Each structure stands twice: as structure tokens, then as C-alpha cells.
């Protein structure tokens, strides 16, 4: 049986059995991972978990439609329009544009190792590395919040660049 991990209150929790995910508030927008998956994914992209959620909630209409081949439920943001991850792509993008050579965008994202690597690369390249962080800032600003979360927030990489 697969061992699952879930992001709960910004922390990775697991491993656990599929049914145990329900104790951590598993819903369609929960970020989950198990061995064999390339990266964290929203539960609504995994039919087995949607079936589990549907059974637990008594077969909610939107989820049942998804299981029958309809469109997946749209990810919902949390309180006051804030991103589900709590990390805003616009803030990170502007930090990368203005202070990217200092790795501030990585510190903001909680990727301290990436911040120190960026500082080191900026020093070693005499500031040329800042060109790449500027491009990174532009990419952050142009991607969707969901893509940003997947690439920079929920990634297990210490130093996600592009």
C-alpha cells in the first residue's frame, strides 16, 4: 500500500496510509505526494484520492461529476484571496527583480539554502548571476499562481531556478 505525504499548515506530514490523509483535512485542493510521483500535486488531479474524498463527504456533486469524466474542481484560494500556499508570486517576482542577487526571493519562499547559493553565485560571478535572477523574477510574475506554487513553493528542490 502506498505511503502518502500531505502539506498540512505549511508542513510536510507523513508517511501515512491513504485513509489517514482524511485526518489532516484532505480536500480537492490539498497538496499530496507519494513515491513515484514527480512532484507534489493537488488531490483533485488524483482520481483515487477524489474517490476517497467523495466517499468521506457523502459523494458531493462536484466531485462525483469529476469522477464521471467531468472537469476537475477548480482550486480555491484561502481567506481573502490569498494563495493557498501563503506565498504570493507577485511578491516573490518583485523581490527577484529588485534584490535577486541577494537571494531574497528564496528566503521569502523558505528556501534558505537557495538564498545562500544565490549569494555565493552572485559573488563568484561578480554580479553577473543577477541577470538570471532578473529573468527568474519576470518568469515568476508571468506564471499562474498554481504553477508558481508547484515550481517554487511545493517543490522539494532547495534551489528551483526556472
N, C-alpha and C positions, 0 to 999 in steps of 0.2 A: 504494500500500500504506500502511496506517495506521501512524503513528508512535506508539509506546506509551511510557508512563512507569510506573515501579514504585516503591513505597516499599520501600527496602532499608536495614535498620539505621537506621530513622528518617529517612532522607534520600531525597529525590526523585532518581531516576536516569532518564535518557533524554534525548532521544528514541532509540528503537531499534525494530527490526523485531520482530514478534510472537515469532519463534523465539528471539530474543536474550533474551527475558524468562526463559527457562529457566536461563540462566547466573546469574541472580540469585535462584535458588531458587523460581521460580514454583510456587505450590501453590494449592489451592482458597481459602485464606484470604488470599492476597496482595492488597494494595490496589493497583489499577492504574487508569490513566486514559489516554484518547486523545481527540483532538479530536472534538467532537460529543457527548461525554458531559457531563451537567450537573455531575457531581462524581465523586470517587474512588469506586470500588466494589470489592467483593471479587470475585476471579476466578470464584468459584462462581456468580455471577449472570450470567456471560457464556458462553453455550454454545460459542462458537468457542475461547475460552481453555480451557474444560474439555475440549474435544476434543483440543487440543494437549497438555494435561497428561496425559490418558488415553493418548495415543499414546506420550508420553515414558516413562510409568510402566508401559507394557505393558497398559493397559486395566484399571486397578484396579476392583474390583467396585462400590464405592460411587459412583465417578464414572461408570461405564458406566450404572448404574441411573439416575442423574440425567439423562444424555444421552438415555435412552429414556423420559423423561417422569416419572421418579420424583421424590422430594423431593431438594432440594439438600443436599449435605453440610453439617452444622451447623458454624459457625465454631468453632474451637477456641482456647482461651486458651493462652498460653505457660506457661513454667515456674512452678510453684507457684501456679497460679490467677491469675496477674497478667494484666491485659488485654493483648491483642495489641499495642496502641499503647504500652503502658508508662505511660499516663496514666489514673489512676483517677477515675471520675466522682464518687465519694463525696468524695474529697479536694478536687476542684475545686468541687463543690457547697458544701461546708462553708466553703471559702475565700471563695466568692462571698457566702455568708450573713453571715459574720463580718467580712470585710475587702474586700467587693466594691467599695466606693467608692475603694479604693486600687488596684483593678485586679489584685490579687494572683492571681486565678484565671487571668487572661490570661498573666501572667508564668509561672505554673506550666505552662500549656499551650504555652509557647514563642512566644506571640503578643505580643511586646514592644510592637509598635505599638498593639495593642488595649489594653494596660495603660496606656500613656501617654494614649491617647484617653480612657479611663475616668477617670484622674486629672484631666484637663483638664475633662471634663464635670462631675465632682463639684465642682470649684472654681467653675466658671461658674454652676452651678445652686444654689450654696450648700448642697450636700449632698443635694438632692432626688434626684439621679441614683442615690443608694444604694438607693432604693426599687426601681428597676428591676433593680439587681444582686442585690437580695434575692430578687426574683421569679425571676431567672435561676438563682440557687442552688437554689431549690425545684424548678424545671424540670429542672436537671441531676440532682438526686437522684431524681427520679421517672422519668426516661427509662432505657431499657435501655443497657447498655454499648456495644452496637453502634451505636445511634442517637447516643449521646454521641460516640463516635469519629468517626462520619460528619459530625456537625454541628460539632464543636469542634476535633477533632484533625486530621483529614484534609482539612478544608475549606481552600480557598485564600484564604478571606476573612481579612483582618487583624483584623477586629472582628466575629466572629459573635456576635449578641446573643441571639436567641430561635430 
